[in-house]
Amino acid sequence: MSREFDQEWFVVDTRTNAVVTWAVTGMLASTVITSLFTGFLGGVAFAAVATAVALVPPLVARSWTHTLPWPLLVIASLPLVIFPLRPTFFGQFFVGIGIGTLAMLVVSALQLTTSLRMTPAFAVVFVCIVTLAVAGFWAVGSAFSLEYLGGTFVSTNDELMLIFTVALLAGLFSGLVFWLYFRWRRRNTPQSPPQRVKST
């Protein structure tokens, strides 16, 4: 098997999964609109990316049942539900898990639509970096919303640093989980036998 991870590991082709995934995708798309009207810019960007990622597999395969696993999409949507509630340390950790999951789904979408290929090790590092980057963009977007559109934001630097610390821990945890998942899939995915070249 190739040393690159297979993007199809993140795709399921069943009707039941497709129905639930399309329902979640519809809610994500509606979240883009509602967040736009409420001035929640971080939510607009996050929901838009999640919606786009969810649409990639069925569009590429031209099949409505060729969709992401709905549990992964739900986990990736956690920040949209938890973050507006100004979560504590435990809640922020799950926000980071959601960001890390979305990052891995973005990697899968990029491999489906471009010539980009990543090894599992690099994909894990990518998850950690993206988790921290999204936390930063989320903080900037929330601050912008507070300044010009109203809303809520952290009141002290300690709270802001807590957000980044939890994002780092969640990114590392997500990366470790995906690394273990890649190892498990490699062990359980049958390898195709090498083709022999006939001599002339």
Secondary structure, DSSP 8 states (H G I E B T S, - for coil): --SS--GGGG-EE-HHHHHHHHHHHHHHHHHHHHHHHHT-HHHHHHHHHHHHHHHHHHHHHT-TTEE--HHHHHHHTHHHHHGGG---HHHHHHHHHHHHHHHHHHHHHHHHHSS----HHHHHHHHHHHHHHHHHHHHHHHHHIIIII-----SSHHHHHHHHHHHHHHHHHHHHHHHHHHHHHHHHS-----------
